[in-house]
Amino acid sequence: MNGKTRNTKQHILDIGYQLVLTKGFTGMGLSELLKSADVPKGSFYHYFASKEQFGAVLVEQYFARHLAAMQQIFAQPNLSNYDRLLQYWQKWLQHNSADCPHGRCLVVKLASEVADLSEAMRQAFLVGTEQIISTLTGALEQGQRCGEYQLSDTRHCAEVLYNLWLGASLLVKIRLDDSSLQHALQATAQLLGKQH
């Protein structure tokens, strides 16, 4: 793929991401996407076989970016494992707060909307959420090995935390405030409370 091709495809994905955050997947018309991206219909179908395939690629790219950001946080050498995990959740809070006009979590925005409509997108969400939970599990195991906390089941804890934060992010959209995220941060700190 040459530079121009990659740039055009990425431009369509970037514009689509912003539209999806605002309008949802079904609410974003293809003609609106093409007009906003200033590309002809043929260009879209050159890169994507369908709107559904475009959606699956959008979801995959979202998770790739999210996972890269997680890895960057968890690789910081001067922080304890506990502090790295709390930093990850603090960043989650910042990016999903009521101050963000449409929120940033694509799982909260789209998963319930598209899971019944598109198997390809449901699978992309399934793979991506599993990768996040596995990455969290690895971070918890590392902290456990260092003796920072005692957890009977790191995988279970990772799932509980991810579920907690997804639910809290959804409540932000309903309540239009950050109280649920603040409660999630407190519950996370308590759950991961360092052993002394």
Protein Blocks (a to p, Z undefined) as FASTA:
>chain_A
ZZklmmmmmmmmmmmmmmmmmnommlpcfklmmmmnopafklmmmmpgbfklmmmmmmmm
mmmmmmmmmmmmmmpmkbcfklmmmmmmmmmmmmmcfklmnojblklmmmmmmmmmmmkl
mmmmmmmmmmmmmmmmmmmmmmmmnopaccfblklmmmmmmmmmmmmmmmmmmnopaklm
mmmmmmmmmmmoccZZ
